[in-house]
């Protein structure tokens, strides 16, 4: 952010050259925390999904073991 603050005069000058306005607006830089929050939420969702996949795999394994036991007892 500090680098962008230092570049504001240059950016404003370039904007004035490109847009061709009588008065060039002041540039105001605001940190966008929504991206970081969204990334954090994505990480949480992925962690929950990974846990769900692990639980499902364990459940499948238990069902297979129970099916094998049932087959052995039938014989």
N, C-alpha and C positions, 0 to 999 in steps of 0.2 A: 504494500500500500504506500510505503514511503517513496518508493521509486515513481509511482504514478503521481503522487503529490508534487514531486520535483519536476515532472514532465508536463504538468498542467499548462504552463505558459506556452510551451511548444505546441501542445495539442490544441490549445485555443487559437493560436496563430494559424495552424494548418486548417482548422475548422473554418476560420474566417476566409481563408483563401478558397476553400472548396465550396462553401455554402453561399458566399457572396451576400451577406446580410449587412445592413447599415451598422448594427450593433451586434457584436458576437456575445452570446450568452456566457455567463460565468459557468465554469465547469465545477460541479460538485460531485465528489466521489463518496459513495456510500458502500460499506462492506455488505455484501449479500450473504446473510447467515442462513438463508433458506437452503442453499446448496449443501452446506455442511450438515444441516439438520436432515435433509433428504437422504444424504449418503449414510448418516447414522441410522436412520430408520430402515434403509435397505439392508444394512449390515445386521440389524436386529431381526428383520424378516428372514434373511438367509440363515441366521443361526437357528431360528425356530424351525425353519424348513429342514435343515440338516438334522436337527434333533428328531423331527417327525420321521424322516427317512430311516434314521437309526432304529427308532422304536418299531417301525413297520418291518424292517429287516429282522429284528429280533423276534417279533411276533410270527413272521413267516417261518423262521427257523424252528420256533417252538411247535408250530402246527405240523411241520414236517417230522419232527421228532415224535410227536404224539401219533401221527399217522403210521410211522414205522413201528412204534410200540403196539398199536392196534393190530397191525399186520402180523407181528410176532405172536401175539396172544391168540390170534385166530388159527394159526398153524398148529 
